[in-house]
Amino acid sequence: MDCCEKLTPDFSSEPELPGSDKQINRRTVLKQLAGLASGIMFVSKRNAYGQGRQVLLAFCGQLLCVVPYEVTRARGHFAEEGLDVRLVYTRGGNVAMQALVGGAVDYAGTSFDVALQAFAHGAKIARFASTGRLPLFALATGPKTAKEIRSLKDLENRTVGISGLGNADHILVIHLMKRAGADPDRVRFATLGPNLYDALRLGQVAAGMVQEPALTLVTGAGGGVIANIMEIEEANRYLGGPYEFMGVAVRVEERDKRREEMGRLTRALAKGLQDTRNIPTKQAVAALPKELITGANRDRLVTILERYRKSLYPDNVRIDPSATNRVAEAHTSAGLLASSVDYKALLDLSIVGN
């Protein structure tokens, strides 16, 4: 599972590897907005200490996204607020959002990219809490191109690997290049799915948007890093500041009757965020479901979380409007959000007291 959210129509008929004469640039594909995915996978863990009505919270199952939620559960913060929260793992944030819009769950934790596109398509949702302030991507080069490509401008006339055209990582590449004065129309994008480590390592693409642990692995193999926006200093440099990522949404028609419950949920998550940032990292990793990290290198995960946790996770659940603006600007820049869309109605800043 990953957080490469599919925000555009299905481009599965387009080429998936470089070397094809069908390779396409952004002019060819950024034409329309996406619908939501379907299907829910329930592989969650129930909080045995909760009280009262069970609350279903669905979210993408990417490791670094879920840490604050599982830490909140494991440390008993949901229970302290009288909540019996069941964490519902789904196959991506779009599926979590579909579950919310369809009434299958009470809340959805997704990237702001997903919430923004759902809202733009008419979904009656309200985002009221933030649990992640940076996207989980870095723009890296492979071992064969690390010395040649050192800046965003150097990507022009090159092939860049992304998970999918119109996905969150694709949007970020376009936005980063434009902010740096580079021309994304001169880039060939190769759609490789979320696991593009091998293509980058083998030189099938010159650069690519990767997550962890792929970034650690590719740099260990001699690759380079153009922009690692999982680091707050890099995000400040390349994006101008935090870039709203993970957070929680509710159906608008239920917001008034859930307001007190939403307050308790945000208080619990605020405590979980503080723990995620400050408890021994091994304890945070130990909070994750065994099924989620089966086959993973636990020591590497501890190292990765220790490196990024102060950057990725805010110290409170308040939504930063300037961080949401940056996401909206990126979507508009990539042609995926009409300038006429007033997304401010998506944000409910009253629950946490912004």
Secondary structure, 3 states (H helix, E strand, C coil): CCCCCCCCCCCCCCCCCCCCCCCECHHHHCCCCCCCCCCCCCCCCECCCCCCCEEEEEEECCHHHHHHHHHHHHCCHHHHCCCEEEEEEECCHHHHHHHHHCCCCCEEEEEHHHHHHHHHCCCCEEEEEECCCCCCCEEEECCCCCCCCCCCHHHCCCEEEECCCCCHHHHHHHHHHHHCCCCHHHCEEEECCCCCHHHHHCCCCCEEEECCCHHHHHHHCCCEEEEECCCHHHHHHHHCCCCCCEEEEEEHHHHHHHHHHHHHHHHHHHHHHHHHHHCCHHHHHHCCCHHHHCCCCHHHHHHHHHHHHHHHCCCCCCCCHHHHHHHHHHHHHCCCCCCCCCHHHHECCCCCCC
